[in-house]
Amino acid sequence: MTFRIDLLIQQYPLVEELIGLNETSWFNPSITSVEEALPHVGLDAMDIRDASERLLRFAPYLAKAFPETAPAQGIIESELVSIPAMKMELERRFNTSIAGHLLLKKDSHLPISGSIKARGGIYEVLTHAERLALDAGLLTKSDDYSLLLNESFRQFFSQFSIAVGSTGNLGMSIGIISAKLGFSVSVHMSADARQWKKDKLRDHGVNVVEYEQDYGVAVEQGRKEAESDPNCFFIDDENSQTLFLGYSVAGERLKAQFDQLGIVVDEQHPLFVYLPCGVGGGPGGVAFGLKMVFGDHVHCIFAEPTHSPCMLLGVHTGLHDKISVQDIGIDNITAADGLAVGRASGFVGRAMERMIDGYFTVTDERMYQLLGQLNQHQNIQLEPSALAGMMGPIVVTNNHEYRLRMKFDNSVMNNATHLVWATGGGMVPEQEMRSYLAKSQG
């Protein structure tokens, strides 16, 4: 589809800001209550429960197959930490007082693959494996799933293959778990995927197919591979409800962590969650899970690179996956490799547009600066894309129109919890991290 950019700007002046690669924010005036928004999603709390129970069935297998998950009895979950020194640094740097507490959700350090994709990616492969084994009569839901470690299961799964297109982290999760189960797995990786991620996958016996083009081409080629082989299962990052549900379990898990810490979320104690967004499946699924648990008292805000603002562009114009950033002359080239997506998921954009409060963009330079500051002040190392959400508390604090519309006066904001969702970085090699930190000083 071709667009008259001048007409698009006339109708949506914000598009000019995006084209100029300026840091931009937009708070959606059309958000509604969870109750009103839910029918547009096509999924509900029962679907999340089903996902949660499936992960519990697989926990004994995961605990043995991946010993790093054994301390948590095979549950793939991340730590929640307070980052007060980073809050002070943000306040100092931006001359803005952030009311409330600032926390970091360390999905960056999830076991197995070191990113948020360990939620959705691993869950979708487990769902597929379970379906195949149940249909073949090799497994019942009451079995101890550590049975899947037996060579007979690896032999069974080796008849089947899995394909996925990825900028990096999703491919890592799907490749590692698929290879462990015994599947033949191909990960189609776009030009922005980091070399160490490709190397790590190959070390696990994964077939890595590289492209000079971006994420959209890698996905398309993965889809084509699957179509030519009836035994090949394609994991569709753009449209998969299964991936989405794998991420959504994070909501109930976070609620349990909040309960342990005595953190209250209600009308007087709002929760703001800042989620880096690529194609949208990860942040969309997490936001859905959070909405199911905290209702209208959680406010989810997506963060994107200035060079890849596909979700902001799609939702703001109402065109969703019918428009890409390339259509308006943006190159989709960013150091935030996990977020280097030119066209947003049409499923997530349409399903979640009434539940996402706002969107903002950050430059690569800003992500690197924040990466250095978090390392310096909290000794936490993340990859650039995982810092996209860190500007969220500043963006919310400085948007008076949004706060006024939502009735977030000072007394309410003083009780707020700001949660930055850190999406990747736990498995970044030391040398690579050193180069990130060197750039952060630039």
TORKOL-4160 file (C-alpha; in steps of 0.2 Angstrom, whole numbers, padded with zeros to 4 digits, m for minus):
442
<pt num="1" X="0000" Y="0000" Z="0000"/>
<pt num="2" X="0007" Y="0017" Z="m0004"/>
<pt num="3" X="0002" Y="0033" Z="0006"/>
<pt num="4" X="0002" Y="0051" Z="0003"/>
<pt num="5" X="0012" Y="0056" Z="0017"/>
<pt num="6" X="0006" Y="0074" Z="0016"/>
<pt num="7" X="m0012" Y="0069" Z="0018"/>
<pt num="8" X="m0007" Y="0057" Z="0033"/>
<pt num="9" X="0001" Y="0071" Z="0042"/>
<pt num="10" X="m0013" Y="0083" Z="0039"/>
<pt num="11" X="m0025" Y="0070" Z="0047"/>
<pt num="12" X="m0012" Y="0064" Z="0060"/>
<pt num="13" X="0000" Y="0078" Z="0064"/>
<pt num="14" X="0010" Y="0067" Z="0076"/>
<pt num="15" X="0016" Y="0057" Z="0061"/>
<pt num="16" X="0027" Y="0072" Z="0056"/>
<pt num="17" X="0036" Y="0070" Z="0073"/>
<pt num="18" X="0039" Y="0051" Z="0070"/>
<pt num="19" X="0046" Y="0055" Z="0052"/>
<pt num="20" X="0058" Y="0068" Z="0060"/>
<pt num="21" X="0064" Y="0054" Z="0072"/>
<pt num="22" X="0060" Y="0065" Z="0087"/>
<pt num="23" X="0056" Y="0057" Z="0104"/>
<pt num="24" X="0037" Y="0057" Z="0104"/>
<pt num="25" X="0024" Y="0052" Z="0116"/>
<pt num="26" X="0005" Y="0049" Z="0113"/>
<pt num="27" X="m0008" Y="0044" Z="0126"/>
<pt num="28" X="m0023" Y="0036" Z="0118"/>
<pt num="29" X="m0039" Y="0046" Z="0123"/>
<pt num="30" X="m0050" Y="0031" Z="0117"/>
<pt num="31" X="m0044" Y="0019" Z="0131"/>
<pt num="32" X="m0059" Y="0010" Z="0140"/>
<pt num="33" X="m0062" Y="m0001" Z="0155"/>
<pt num="34" X="m0056" Y="m0019" Z="0154"/>
<pt num="35" X="m0074" Y="m0024" Z="0154"/>
<pt num="36" X="m0078" Y="m0015" Z="0138"/>
<pt num="37" X="m0061" Y="m0019" Z="0130"/>
<pt num="38" X="m0061" Y="m0038" Z="0134"/>
<pt num="39" X="m0073" Y="m0043" Z="0119"/>
<pt num="40" X="m0061" Y="m0036" Z="0107"/>
<pt num="41" X="m0047" Y="m0047" Z="0113"/>
<pt num="42" X="m0055" Y="m0064" Z="0110"/>
<pt num="43" X="m0047" Y="m0071" Z="0125"/>
<pt num="44" X="m0050" Y="m0071" Z="0144"/>
<pt num="45" X="m0044" Y="m0076" Z="0161"/>
<pt num="46" X="m0049" Y="m0094" Z="0158"/>
<pt num="47" X="m0036" Y="m0094" Z="0144"/>
<pt num="48" X="m0023" Y="m0088" Z="0155"/>
<pt num="49" X="m0027" Y="m0101" Z="0168"/>
<pt num="50" X="m0025" Y="m0114" Z="0155"/>
<pt num="51" X="m0008" Y="m0108" Z="0150"/>
<pt num="52" X="m0003" Y="m0107" Z="0169"/>
<pt num="53" X="m0008" Y="m0125" Z="0172"/>
<pt num="54" X="0001" Y="m0131" Z="0156"/>
<pt num="55" X="0017" Y="m0122" Z="0163"/>
<pt num="56" X="0015" Y="m0131" Z="0179"/>
<pt num="57" X="0013" Y="m0148" Z="0170"/>
<pt num="58" X="0030" Y="m0145" Z="0162"/>
<pt num="59" X="0039" Y="m0138" Z="0177"/>
<pt num="60" X="0046" Y="m0156" Z="0182"/>
<pt num="61" X="0053" Y="m0157" Z="0164"/>
<pt num="62" X="0060" Y="m0140" Z="0164"/>
<pt num="63" X="0068" Y="m0142" Z="0182"/>
<pt num="64" X="0078" Y="m0157" Z="0175"/>
<pt num="65" X="0081" Y="m0152" Z="0157"/>
<pt num="66" X="0087" Y="m0134" Z="0163"/>
<pt num="67" X="0095" Y="m0136" Z="0180"/>
<pt num="68" X="0095" Y="m0117" Z="0182"/>
<pt num="69" X="0076" Y="m0118" Z="0184"/>
<pt num="70" X="0077" Y="m0131" Z="0198"/>
<pt num="71" X="0078" Y="m0118" Z="0212"/>
<pt num="72" X="0061" Y="m0112" Z="0207"/>
<pt num="73" X="0055" Y="m0130" Z="0204"/>
<pt num="74" X="0055" Y="m0128" Z="0185"/>
<pt num="75" X="0045" Y="m0111" Z="0185"/>
<pt num="76" X="0052" Y="m0098" Z="0173"/>
<pt num="77" X="0051" Y="m0082" Z="0182"/>
<pt num="78" X="0061" Y="m0066" Z="0186"/>
<pt num="79" X="0066" Y="m0056" Z="0200"/>
<pt num="80" X="0057" Y="m0039" Z="0205"/>
<pt num="81" X="0070" Y="m0026" Z="0211"/>
<pt num="82" X="0069" Y="m0008" Z="0218"/>
<pt num="83" X="0080" Y="0004" Z="0209"/>
<pt num="84" X="0080" Y="0020" Z="0220"/>
<pt num="85" X="0097" Y="0026" Z="0214"/>
<pt num="86" X="0092" Y="0025" Z="0196"/>
<pt num="87" X="0076" Y="0035" Z="0201"/>
<pt num="88" X="0087" Y="0048" Z="0208"/>
<pt num="89" X="0098" Y="0049" Z="0193"/>
<pt num="90" X="0083" Y="0051" Z="0181"/>
<pt num="91" X="0076" Y="0065" Z="0192"/>
<pt num="92" X="0093" Y="0074" Z="0192"/>
<pt num="93" X="0096" Y="0072" Z="0173"/>
<pt num="94" X="0078" Y="0077" Z="0168"/>
<pt num="95" X="0075" Y="0089" Z="0182"/>
<pt num="96" X="0059" Y="0081" Z="0186"/>
<pt num="97" X="0053" Y="0074" Z="0202"/>
<pt num="98" X="0046" Y="0056" Z="0200"/>
<pt num="99" X="0032" Y="0053" Z="0213"/>
<pt num="100" X="0030" Y="0035" Z="0219"/>
<pt num="101" X="0042" Y="0020" Z="0219"/>
<pt num="102" X="0052" Y="0014" Z="0204"/>
<pt num="103" X="0055" Y="m0005" Z="0201"/>
<pt num="104" X="0063" Y="m0015" Z="0188"/>
<pt num="105" X="0056" Y="m0032" Z="0182"/>
<pt num="106" X="0071" Y="m0042" Z="0177"/>
<pt num="107" X="0064" Y="m0053" Z="0163"/>
<pt num="108" X="0081" Y="m0048" Z="0156"/>
<pt num="109" X="0088" Y="m0062" Z="0167"/>
<pt num="110" X="0075" Y="m0076" Z="0165"/>
<pt num="111" X="0082" Y="m0093" Z="0164"/>
<pt num="112" X="0085" Y="m0103" Z="0148"/>
<pt num="113" X="0087" Y="m0089" Z="0136"/>
<pt num="114" X="0089" Y="m0072" Z="0146"/>
<pt num="115" X="0075" Y="m0062" Z="0139"/>
<pt num="116" X="0056" Y="m0059" Z="0140"/>
<pt num="117" X="0055" Y="m0071" Z="0126"/>
<pt num="118" X="0058" Y="m0086" Z="0138"/>
<pt num="119" X="0039" Y="m0083" Z="0142"/>
<pt num="120" X="0030" Y="m0084" Z="0126"/>
<pt num="121" X="0043" Y="m0093" Z="0115"/>
<pt num="122" X="0046" Y="m0107" Z="0127"/>
<pt num="123" X="0027" Y="m0109" Z="0131"/>
<pt num="124" X="0022" Y="m0110" Z="0113"/>
<pt num="125" X="0035" Y="m0124" Z="0109"/>
<pt num="126" X="0029" Y="m0133" Z="0125"/>
<pt num="127" X="0011" Y="m0132" Z="0119"/>
<pt num="128" X="0015" Y="m0139" Z="0102"/>
<pt num="129" X="0025" Y="m0153" Z="0110"/>
<pt num="130" X="0011" Y="m0157" Z="0122"/>
<pt num="131" X="m0002" Y="m0158" Z="0108"/>
<pt num="132" X="0009" Y="m0170" Z="0098"/>
<pt num="133" X="0013" Y="m0181" Z="0112"/>
<pt num="134" X="m0005" Y="m0182" Z="0118"/>
<pt num="135" X="m0012" Y="m0185" Z="0101"/>
<pt num="136" X="0001" Y="m0199" Z="0098"/>
<pt num="137" X="m0005" Y="m0207" Z="0115"/>
<pt num="138" X="0013" Y="m0206" Z="0122"/>
<pt num="139" X="0008" Y="m0194" Z="0136"/>
<pt num="140" X="m0007" Y="m0190" Z="0147"/>
<pt num="141" X="m0010" Y="m0174" Z="0157"/>
<pt num="142" X="m0008" Y="m0183" Z="0173"/>
<pt num="143" X="0009" Y="m0190" Z="0169"/>
<pt num="144" X="0025" Y="m0183" Z="0177"/>
<pt num="145" X="0031" Y="m0173" Z="0162"/>
<pt num="146" X="0050" Y="m0176" Z="0166"/>
<pt num="147" X="0046" Y="m0192" Z="0155"/>
<pt num="148" X="0049" Y="m0181" Z="0140"/>
<pt num="149" X="0068" Y="m0182" Z="0144"/>
<pt num="150" X="0068" Y="m0200" Z="0139"/>
<pt num="151" X="0076" Y="m0204" Z="0122"/>
<pt num="152" X="0060" Y="m0211" Z="0115"/>
<pt num="153" X="0052" Y="m0194" Z="0116"/>
<pt num="154" X="0067" Y="m0185" Z="0108"/>
<pt num="155" X="0066" Y="m0198" Z="0094"/>
<pt num="156" X="0047" Y="m0195" Z="0092"/>
<pt num="157" X="0049" Y="m0176" Z="0091"/>
<pt num="158" X="0064" Y="m0178" Z="0079"/>
<pt num="159" X="0051" Y="m0182" Z="0065"/>
<pt num="160" X="0044" Y="m0164" Z="0067"/>
<pt num="161" X="0052" Y="m0147" Z="0064"/>
<pt num="162" X="0049" Y="m0130" Z="0070"/>
<pt num="163" X="0052" Y="m0113" Z="0061"/>
<pt num="164" X="0052" Y="m0095" Z="0067"/>
<pt num="165" X="0057" Y="m0078" Z="0060"/>
<pt num="166" X="0066" Y="m0067" Z="0073"/>
<pt num="167" X="0077" Y="m0052" Z="0077"/>
<pt num="168" X="0086" Y="m0062" Z="0090"/>
<pt num="169" X="0078" Y="m0065" Z="0107"/>
<pt num="170" X="0062" Y="m0075" Z="0101"/>
<pt num="171" X="0073" Y="m0086" Z="0090"/>
<pt num="172" X="0085" Y="m0089" Z="0105"/>
<pt num="173" X="0070" Y="m0095" Z="0116"/>
<pt num="174" X="0062" Y="m0106" Z="0103"/>
<pt num="175" X="0078" Y="m0113" Z="0096"/>
<pt num="176" X="0085" Y="m0118" Z="0113"/>
<pt num="177" X="0069" Y="m0127" Z="0120"/>
<pt num="178" X="0065" Y="m0135" Z="0103"/>
<pt num="179" X="0082" Y="m0142" Z="0101"/>
<pt num="180" X="0082" Y="m0148" Z="0119"/>
<pt num="181" X="0065" Y="m0158" Z="0116"/>
<pt num="182" X="0072" Y="m0165" Z="0100"/>
<pt num="183" X="0064" Y="m0155" Z="0086"/>
<pt num="184" X="0073" Y="m0150" Z="0071"/>
<pt num="185" X="0072" Y="m0131" Z="0072"/>
<pt num="186" X="0076" Y="m0117" Z="0060"/>
<pt num="187" X="0077" Y="m0099" Z="0065"/>
<pt num="188" X="0076" Y="m0086" Z="0051"/>
<pt num="189" X="0086" Y="m0071" Z="0058"/>
<pt num="190" X="0085" Y="m0053" Z="0051"/>
<pt num="191" X="0100" Y="m0042" Z="0048"/>
<pt num="192" X="0099" Y="m0034" Z="0065"/>
<pt num="193" X="0101" Y="m0050" Z="0075"/>
<pt num="194" X="0117" Y="m0050" Z="0085"/>
<pt num="195" X="0131" Y="m0062" Z="0080"/>
<pt num="196" X="0132" Y="m0069" Z="0097"/>
<pt num="197" X="0114" Y="m0074" Z="0097"/>
<pt num="198" X="0117" Y="m0084" Z="0080"/>
<pt num="199" X="0132" Y="m0092" Z="0087"/>
<pt num="200" X="0124" Y="m0098" Z="0103"/>
<pt num="201" X="0109" Y="m0105" Z="0093"/>
<pt num="202" X="0121" Y="m0115" Z="0082"/>
<pt num="203" X="0130" Y="m0121" Z="0097"/>
<pt num="204" X="0113" Y="m0129" Z="0102"/>
<pt num="205" X="0111" Y="m0137" Z="0086"/>
<pt num="206" X="0099" Y="m0125" Z="0078"/>
<pt num="207" X="0099" Y="m0121" Z="0060"/>
<pt num="208" X="0101" Y="m0102" Z="0058"/>
<pt num="209" X="0096" Y="m0094" Z="0042"/>
<pt num="210" X="0102" Y="m0077" Z="0040"/>
<pt num="211" X="0095" Y="m0062" Z="0029"/>
<pt num="212" X="0102" Y="m0045" Z="0024"/>
<pt num="213" X="0084" Y="m0038" Z="0026"/>
<pt num="214" X="0074" Y="m0034" Z="0041"/>
<pt num="215" X="0062" Y="m0044" Z="0052"/>
<pt num="216" X="0047" Y="m0044" Z="0040"/>
<pt num="217" X="0057" Y="m0054" Z="0027"/>
<pt num="218" X="0064" Y="m0066" Z="0040"/>
<pt num="219" X="0046" Y="m0070" Z="0046"/>
<pt num="220" X="0040" Y="m0072" Z="0028"/>
<pt num="221" X="0054" Y="m0084" Z="0024"/>
<pt num="222" X="0050" Y="m0094" Z="0040"/>
<pt num="223" X="0032" Y="m0095" Z="0035"/>
<pt num="224" X="0037" Y="m0101" Z="0018"/>
<pt num="225" X="0048" Y="m0115" Z="0025"/>
<pt num="226" X="0034" Y="m0122" Z="0035"/>
<pt num="227" X="0021" Y="m0121" Z="0021"/>
<pt num="228" X="0032" Y="m0133" Z="0011"/>
<pt num="229" X="0033" Y="m0146" Z="0025"/>
<pt num="230" X="0017" Y="m0154" Z="0033"/>
<pt num="231" X="0028" Y="m0159" Z="0048"/>
<pt num="232" X="0034" Y="m0141" Z="0051"/>
<pt num="233" X="0026" Y="m0130" Z="0063"/>
<pt num="234" X="0028" Y="m0111" Z="0060"/>
<pt num="235" X="0028" Y="m0100" Z="0076"/>
<pt num="236" X="0020" Y="m0084" Z="0070"/>
<pt num="237" X="0027" Y="m0069" Z="0081"/>
<pt num="238" X="0015" Y="m0057" Z="0072"/>
<pt num="239" X="m0002" Y="m0066" Z="0075"/>
<pt num="240" X="0001" Y="m0081" Z="0088"/>
<pt num="241" X="m0012" Y="m0081" Z="0102"/>
<pt num="242" X="m0002" Y="m0095" Z="0110"/>
<pt num="243" X="0014" Y="m0084" Z="0112"/>
<pt num="244" X="0002" Y="m0070" Z="0118"/>
<pt num="245" X="m0004" Y="m0082" Z="0132"/>
<pt num="246" X="0013" Y="m0087" Z="0137"/>
<pt num="247" X="0017" Y="m0069" Z="0141"/>
<pt num="248" X="0001" Y="m0066" Z="0149"/>
<pt num="249" X="0005" Y="m0078" Z="0164"/>
<pt num="250" X="0017" Y="m0064" Z="0170"/>
<pt num="251" X="0002" Y="m0055" Z="0177"/>
<pt num="252" X="m0003" Y="m0067" Z="0191"/>
<pt num="253" X="0016" Y="m0070" Z="0194"/>
<pt num="254" X="0019" Y="m0051" Z="0197"/>
<pt num="255" X="0003" Y="m0050" Z="0208"/>
<pt num="256" X="0011" Y="m0064" Z="0219"/>
<pt num="257" X="0027" Y="m0054" Z="0220"/>
<pt num="258" X="0018" Y="m0038" Z="0224"/>
<pt num="259" X="0008" Y="m0047" Z="0238"/>
<pt num="260" X="0024" Y="m0053" Z="0246"/>
<pt num="261" X="0031" Y="m0036" Z="0246"/>
<pt num="262" X="0015" Y="m0028" Z="0252"/>
<pt num="263" X="0013" Y="m0017" Z="0236"/>
<pt num="264" X="m0005" Y="m0012" Z="0234"/>
<pt num="265" X="m0013" Y="m0008" Z="0217"/>
<pt num="266" X="m0030" Y="0001" Z="0218"/>
<pt num="267" X="m0038" Y="0017" Z="0213"/>
<pt num="268" X="m0027" Y="0027" Z="0225"/>
<pt num="269" X="m0012" Y="0017" Z="0222"/>
<pt num="270" X="m0010" Y="0016" Z="0203"/>
<pt num="271" X="0003" Y="0005" Z="0194"/>
<pt num="272" X="0012" Y="0011" Z="0178"/>
<pt num="273" X="0021" Y="m0002" Z="0168"/>
<pt num="274" X="0033" Y="0003" Z="0154"/>
<pt num="275" X="0035" Y="m0011" Z="0141"/>
<pt num="276" X="0048" Y="m0011" Z="0127"/>
<pt num="277" X="0038" Y="m0015" Z="0111"/>
<pt num="278" X="0044" Y="m0023" Z="0094"/>
<pt num="279" X="0030" Y="m0032" Z="0085"/>
<pt num="280" X="0019" Y="m0032" Z="0100"/>
<pt num="281" X="0017" Y="m0050" Z="0106"/>
<pt num="282" X="0027" Y="m0049" Z="0122"/>
<pt num="283" X="0021" Y="m0032" Z="0129"/>
<pt num="284" X="0004" Y="m0035" Z="0123"/>
<pt num="285" X="0003" Y="m0052" Z="0131"/>
<pt num="286" X="0010" Y="m0045" Z="0147"/>
<pt num="287" X="m0001" Y="m0030" Z="0147"/>
<pt num="288" X="m0016" Y="m0042" Z="0145"/>
<pt num="289" X="m0011" Y="m0053" Z="0160"/>
<pt num="290" X="m0009" Y="m0037" Z="0170"/>
<pt num="291" X="m0026" Y="m0030" Z="0165"/>
<pt num="292" X="m0034" Y="m0047" Z="0170"/>
<pt num="293" X="m0026" Y="m0046" Z="0187"/>
<pt num="294" X="m0026" Y="m0027" Z="0192"/>
<pt num="295" X="m0040" Y="m0022" Z="0181"/>
<pt num="296" X="m0042" Y="m0003" Z="0177"/>
<pt num="297" X="m0029" Y="0001" Z="0191"/>
<pt num="298" X="m0014" Y="m0004" Z="0180"/>
<pt num="299" X="m0008" Y="0008" Z="0166"/>
<pt num="300" X="0002" Y="0000" Z="0152"/>
<pt num="301" X="0013" Y="0011" Z="0141"/>
<pt num="302" X="0023" Y="0004" Z="0126"/>
<pt num="303" X="0041" Y="0011" Z="0122"/>
<pt num="304" X="0048" Y="0010" Z="0105"/>
<pt num="305" X="0064" Y="0016" Z="0096"/>
<pt num="306" X="0062" Y="0032" Z="0086"/>
<pt num="307" X="0068" Y="0022" Z="0071"/>
<pt num="308" X="0055" Y="0008" Z="0073"/>
<pt num="309" X="0039" Y="0016" Z="0080"/>
<pt num="310" X="0027" Y="0003" Z="0072"/>
<pt num="311" X="0015" Y="0001" Z="0086"/>
<pt num="312" X="0013" Y="0019" Z="0089"/>
<pt num="313" X="0011" Y="0022" Z="0071"/>
<pt num="314" X="m0002" Y="0008" Z="0068"/>
<pt num="315" X="m0013" Y="0012" Z="0083"/>
<pt num="316" X="m0012" Y="0031" Z="0081"/>
<pt num="317" X="m0018" Y="0031" Z="0063"/>
<pt num="318" X="m0029" Y="0016" Z="0065"/>
<pt num="319" X="m0021" Y="0007" Z="0051"/>
<pt num="320" X="m0012" Y="m0006" Z="0062"/>
<pt num="321" X="m0003" Y="m0018" Z="0051"/>
<pt num="322" X="m0008" Y="m0010" Z="0035"/>
<pt num="323" X="0006" Y="0003" Z="0037"/>
<pt num="324" X="0024" Y="0001" Z="0041"/>
<pt num="325" X="0037" Y="0013" Z="0047"/>
<pt num="326" X="0046" Y="0011" Z="0030"/>
<pt num="327" X="0029" Y="0018" Z="0022"/>
<pt num="328" X="0033" Y="0035" Z="0030"/>
<pt num="329" X="0051" Y="0035" Z="0026"/>
<pt num="330" X="0059" Y="0028" Z="0042"/>
<pt num="331" X="0073" Y="0016" Z="0040"/>
<pt num="332" X="0069" Y="0003" Z="0054"/>
<pt num="333" X="0087" Y="0002" Z="0059"/>
<pt num="334" X="0091" Y="0003" Z="0078"/>
<pt num="335" X="0103" Y="m0003" Z="0090"/>
<pt num="336" X="0088" Y="m0010" Z="0100"/>
<pt num="337" X="0088" Y="m0026" Z="0089"/>
<pt num="338" X="0074" Y="m0034" Z="0098"/>
<pt num="339" X="0063" Y="m0019" Z="0094"/>
<pt num="340" X="0068" Y="m0017" Z="0076"/>
<pt num="341" X="0051" Y="m0021" Z="0068"/>
<pt num="342" X="0044" Y="m0010" Z="0054"/>
<pt num="343" X="0026" Y="m0017" Z="0055"/>
<pt num="344" X="0016" Y="m0020" Z="0071"/>
<pt num="345" X="0006" Y="m0036" Z="0074"/>
<pt num="346" X="m0012" Y="m0033" Z="0068"/>
<pt num="347" X="m0019" Y="m0045" Z="0081"/>
<pt num="348" X="m0010" Y="m0036" Z="0096"/>
<pt num="349" X="m0014" Y="m0019" Z="0089"/>
<pt num="350" X="m0032" Y="m0022" Z="0087"/>
<pt num="351" X="m0035" Y="m0033" Z="0102"/>
<pt num="352" X="m0026" Y="m0021" Z="0115"/>
<pt num="353" X="m0028" Y="m0003" Z="0108"/>
<pt num="354" X="m0042" Y="0000" Z="0121"/>
<pt num="355" X="m0031" Y="m0006" Z="0135"/>
<pt num="356" X="m0014" Y="0002" Z="0132"/>
<pt num="357" X="m0014" Y="0020" Z="0140"/>
<pt num="358" X="0000" Y="0027" Z="0129"/>
<pt num="359" X="0016" Y="0025" Z="0118"/>
<pt num="360" X="0032" Y="0034" Z="0118"/>
<pt num="361" X="0048" Y="0033" Z="0107"/>
<pt num="362" X="0067" Y="0034" Z="0112"/>
<pt num="363" X="0083" Y="0037" Z="0102"/>
<pt num="364" X="0096" Y="0024" Z="0102"/>
<pt num="365" X="0108" Y="0037" Z="0110"/>
<pt num="366" X="0096" Y="0038" Z="0125"/>
<pt num="367" X="0095" Y="0019" Z="0127"/>
<pt num="368" X="0114" Y="0018" Z="0128"/>
<pt num="369" X="0115" Y="0033" Z="0140"/>
<pt num="370" X="0102" Y="0024" Z="0151"/>
<pt num="371" X="0111" Y="0007" Z="0150"/>
<pt num="372" X="0127" Y="0016" Z="0156"/>
<pt num="373" X="0117" Y="0024" Z="0170"/>
<pt num="374" X="0109" Y="0008" Z="0176"/>
<pt num="375" X="0125" Y="m0001" Z="0176"/>
<pt num="376" X="0134" Y="0014" Z="0186"/>
<pt num="377" X="0120" Y="0017" Z="0199"/>
<pt num="378" X="0112" Y="0000" Z="0201"/>
<pt num="379" X="0125" Y="m0012" Z="0194"/>
<pt num="380" X="0112" Y="m0020" Z="0183"/>
<pt num="381" X="0118" Y="m0024" Z="0165"/>
<pt num="382" X="0104" Y="m0024" Z="0151"/>
<pt num="383" X="0105" Y="m0024" Z="0132"/>
<pt num="384" X="0100" Y="m0007" Z="0124"/>
<pt num="385" X="0082" Y="m0013" Z="0119"/>
<pt num="386" X="0078" Y="m0017" Z="0137"/>
<pt num="387" X="0081" Y="0001" Z="0142"/>
<pt num="388" X="0067" Y="0008" Z="0131"/>
<pt num="389" X="0055" Y="0008" Z="0145"/>
<pt num="390" X="0066" Y="0018" Z="0157"/>
<pt num="391" X="0060" Y="0035" Z="0151"/>
<pt num="392" X="0042" Y="0030" Z="0156"/>
<pt num="393" X="0041" Y="0038" Z="0173"/>
<pt num="394" X="0048" Y="0055" Z="0166"/>
<pt num="395" X="0036" Y="0054" Z="0151"/>
<pt num="396" X="0021" Y="0051" Z="0162"/>
<pt num="397" X="0026" Y="0064" Z="0175"/>
<pt num="398" X="0028" Y="0077" Z="0162"/>
<pt num="399" X="0012" Y="0074" Z="0152"/>
<pt num="400" X="0000" Y="0085" Z="0162"/>
<pt num="401" X="m0015" Y="0082" Z="0150"/>
<pt num="402" X="m0014" Y="0063" Z="0152"/>
<pt num="403" X="m0013" Y="0065" Z="0171"/>
<pt num="404" X="m0028" Y="0077" Z="0172"/>
<pt num="405" X="m0039" Y="0067" Z="0161"/>
<pt num="406" X="m0035" Y="0051" Z="0171"/>
<pt num="407" X="m0037" Y="0061" Z="0188"/>
<pt num="408" X="m0020" Y="0057" Z="0193"/>
<pt num="409" X="m0017" Y="0071" Z="0205"/>
<pt num="410" X="m0002" Y="0073" Z="0217"/>
<pt num="411" X="m0009" Y="0063" Z="0231"/>
<pt num="412" X="m0013" Y="0048" Z="0219"/>
<pt num="413" X="0004" Y="0050" Z="0211"/>
<pt num="414" X="0013" Y="0050" Z="0227"/>
<pt num="415" X="0006" Y="0032" Z="0230"/>
<pt num="416" X="0011" Y="0026" Z="0212"/>
<pt num="417" X="0022" Y="0011" Z="0208"/>
<pt num="418" X="0032" Y="0013" Z="0192"/>
<pt num="419" X="0038" Y="m0003" Z="0185"/>
<pt num="420" X="0050" Y="m0004" Z="0170"/>
<pt num="421" X="0050" Y="m0021" Z="0161"/>
<pt num="422" X="0068" Y="m0026" Z="0157"/>
<pt num="423" X="0066" Y="m0037" Z="0142"/>
<pt num="424" X="0084" Y="m0044" Z="0138"/>
<pt num="425" X="0102" Y="m0044" Z="0142"/>
<pt num="426" X="0105" Y="m0058" Z="0155"/>
<pt num="427" X="0115" Y="m0069" Z="0142"/>
<pt num="428" X="0124" Y="m0055" Z="0133"/>
<pt num="429" X="0143" Y="m0060" Z="0132"/>
<pt num="430" X="0155" Y="m0050" Z="0143"/>
<pt num="431" X="0164" Y="m0043" Z="0128"/>
<pt num="432" X="0148" Y="m0037" Z="0120"/>
<pt num="433" X="0142" Y="m0029" Z="0136"/>
<pt num="434" X="0159" Y="m0020" Z="0137"/>
<pt num="435" X="0155" Y="m0013" Z="0120"/>
<pt num="436" X="0138" Y="m0007" Z="0125"/>
<pt num="437" X="0145" Y="0001" Z="0140"/>
<pt num="438" X="0159" Y="0010" Z="0130"/>
<pt num="439" X="0145" Y="0017" Z="0118"/>
<pt num="440" X="0135" Y="0023" Z="0134"/>
<pt num="441" X="0150" Y="0034" Z="0138"/>
<pt num="442" X="0150" Y="0042" Z="0120"/>
